[in-house]
Amino acid sequence: MSVLPAPLADRLPWLRNDFAVAAHGSIDVIELDANAPGSVSFTVNSPALQICAHNPAVFRVMWFQEEKSADGMFITFDADGAHLHVVELKMTMTESKWVRVKRQFDGSRLHAFAFQGISGIQDFVSITVYAAFLKNKMRSPILNKPGAVGGAALDRAIDWMEERVTLITGETARLVKIACTDGGAAGFVGTHAVV
C-alpha cells in the first residue's frame, strides 16, 4: 500500500492543507511553546496522514469536554487498517504534568472521532500515545512520600509505569516514552521509528 486508502484519499481535498497532510517517510511534531521548544521526528514506513501538521491552533472543537489536544496526531495505514498516534511534548515530565498530558490525549482522541466521520475511517486497529520529554521527574509512586503507599500519587502514575493509558472513550492506548536530548537553541529533540 503506497497511497492513502479510499475514501480518505478522495476526501483529503475537502480539508485545509494546514490541517491534514499526507506524509511520506518522516513526520515531525513540534512543541510551539517558545519557553520550552522541542521536536520529535517519527520515521514511518507506511502511508500516513499528519493531522494539524502546520497549525495546531485550528484543531480545537469547543464543544468537546476536553477541548485541548496534544501537540501532534497522525494516522498510519497498513494491511490491518488505520492506526492512531497521538504525541505530546514536555520539557520536564512530572506527576502533575502527566495528569494534564493524559487530558490532552483524551482531547485528541475526541478530535480523532470527529476526523473519522469526515475521513471515512471506521475504526482504529490500534492507538498509541507518545510522551516525549527532556527531563523525566516522574517518581515511583511508592517512593513519593515515606511511609505512604498508593493513594493519589499511585493513581496518577500507575499508567505511566504500566505504559498503558485508558482514554476518555474507554479504549486502552499503548504509551511510548521518548527520552529526548538537548538540542541547544533548537530546544529538546527526539526521534522514534513507528513499527
C-alpha positions in Angstrom: 0.0 0.0 0.0 1.7 3.2 -1.1 -1.1 5.7 -1.1 -3.8 6.7 1.4 -6.8 4.4 1.3 -10.1 5.3 -0.1 -12.4 7.0 0.8 -9.8 9.1 2.7 -7.7 9.8 -0.4 -10.8 11.1 -2.2 -11.8 13.3 0.8 -8.4 14.8 1.5 -9.1 17.7 -0.8 -12.0 18.7 1.4 -9.7 19.5 4.2 -7.5 22.6 4.8 -3.8 21.8 3.9 -2.7 23.3 7.2 -4.9 20.7 8.9 -4.2 17.4 7.2 -1.2 16.5 5.1 -0.2 13.2 3.5 3.2 12.2 5.0 5.9 10.1 3.4 8.8 8.6 5.4 9.0 11.2 8.2 6.6 13.1 10.4 7.8 16.0 12.7 5.8 17.1 15.7 6.9 20.4 17.1 6.3 22.0 20.5 5.2 25.6 19.8 5.8 26.8 23.3 8.6 29.3 22.9 9.6 28.8 26.6 10.2 25.1 26.0 10.8 24.5 22.3 11.2 20.9 21.2 10.5 18.4 18.4 10.2 14.8 17.7 10.7 13.1 14.3 8.9 9.9 13.5 10.1 7.6 10.8 7.1 5.9 9.2 7.3 3.1 6.6 3.7 3.1 5.6 1.2 5.6 4.2 0.5 8.2 6.8 -1.6 11.4 7.3 -0.4 14.1 9.7 -3.3 16.0 11.4 -2.7 19.6 12.2 0.7 19.5 10.6 1.3 23.2 10.5 -1.2 24.9 12.6 -2.3 23.2 15.9 -4.5 26.2 16.7 -7.0 25.2 14.1 -7.5 21.8 15.8 -9.9 22.9 18.6 -13.5 22.0 18.8 -15.1 24.0 21.6 -18.0 21.7 22.3 -15.8 18.7 23.4 -15.4 18.1 27.2 -11.7 18.0 26.6 -11.1 20.7 24.0 -7.3 20.8 24.4 -5.4 18.4 22.3 -1.9 17.0 22.2 0.9 18.6 20.1 0.5 16.2 17.3 -1.5 13.4 15.8 -1.0 11.2 12.8 -2.6 8.1 11.3 -0.7 5.3 9.7 -2.2 2.7 7.4 -1.2 -0.9 6.7 -2.9 -4.1 5.6 -4.6 -4.4 9.1 -6.2 -0.9 8.9 -5.7 2.5 10.4 -3.5 3.2 13.5 -3.9 6.4 15.5 -0.8 8.0 17.0 -1.0 11.0 19.5 2.1 12.9 20.6 2.7 15.3 23.5 6.0 17.0 24.2 7.0 18.4 27.6 10.4 19.8 28.6 10.0 18.2 32.0 7.6 15.3 32.9 6.2 15.4 36.4 3.2 13.7 38.0 1.1 16.9 37.7 2.1 17.4 34.1 1.4 13.8 33.4 -2.2 14.3 34.6 -2.5 17.2 32.1 -0.9 15.2 29.3 -3.5 12.5 29.7 -6.3 15.1 29.3 -4.6 16.2 26.1 -4.5 12.6 24.9 -8.3 12.5 25.7 -8.9 15.7 23.8 -7.0 14.4 20.8 -9.0 11.1 20.8 -12.2 13.1 20.7 -10.9 15.1 17.8 -10.0 11.9 16.1 -13.6 10.8 16.4 -14.7 13.9 14.5 -12.0 13.3 11.9 -13.1 9.7 11.4 -16.5 10.9 10.3 -15.1 13.2 7.6 -12.3 10.8 6.5 -14.4 7.6 6.3 -12.1 5.7 8.7 -14.4 3.3 10.6 -12.2 2.2 13.5 -8.6 2.3 14.6 -6.8 -1.0 14.8 -4.6 0.5 17.5 -4.0 3.7 19.4 -0.5 4.7 20.6 0.2 7.7 22.7 3.7 9.2 22.9 5.1 11.3 25.8 8.3 13.0 24.7 10.4 14.8 27.3 13.9 16.1 28.0 13.7 15.6 31.8 11.8 12.7 33.5 10.9 13.7 37.0 8.3 11.0 37.4 9.0 9.1 40.6 7.9 5.8 41.7 4.6 6.4 43.5 5.7 4.2 46.3 8.7 6.5 46.9 6.8 9.8 46.7 6.2 10.0 50.4 8.0 8.0 53.1 5.5 5.6 54.7 2.8 6.3 52.1 2.0 3.6 49.6 -0.7 4.0 46.9 -3.2 6.8 47.1 -3.5 9.7 44.6 0.2 9.5 43.6 -0.2 5.9 42.6 -3.4 6.5 40.7 -1.7 9.3 38.8 1.4 7.3 37.9 0.3 3.7 37.5 -0.5 4.1 33.8 3.0 5.7 33.4 4.6 2.7 34.9 2.5 0.1 33.0 2.8 2.1 29.7 -0.9 1.9 29.1 -3.4 4.8 29.2 -7.1 4.4 29.4 -8.7 7.2 27.3 -11.9 9.1 27.9 -13.5 6.7 25.3 -12.7 3.6 27.5 -10.1 2.5 24.9 -6.7 1.5 26.1 -3.7 3.1 24.3 -0.2 1.9 24.4 2.2 4.5 25.9 5.6 5.0 24.4 8.0 7.3 26.3 10.5 9.2 24.2 13.5 10.5 26.1 14.8 13.4 24.1 18.2 15.1 24.1 19.2 18.8 24.5 19.4 20.3 21.0 20.8 23.6 22.2 19.0 26.6 20.7 16.6 24.3 18.9 15.3 23.0 22.2 14.9 19.4 23.0 14.9 16.8 20.2 13.9 13.2 19.9 13.3 10.5 17.3 11.2 7.4 17.1 10.6 4.7 14.4 7.0 3.7 14.1 6.6 -0.1 13.7 
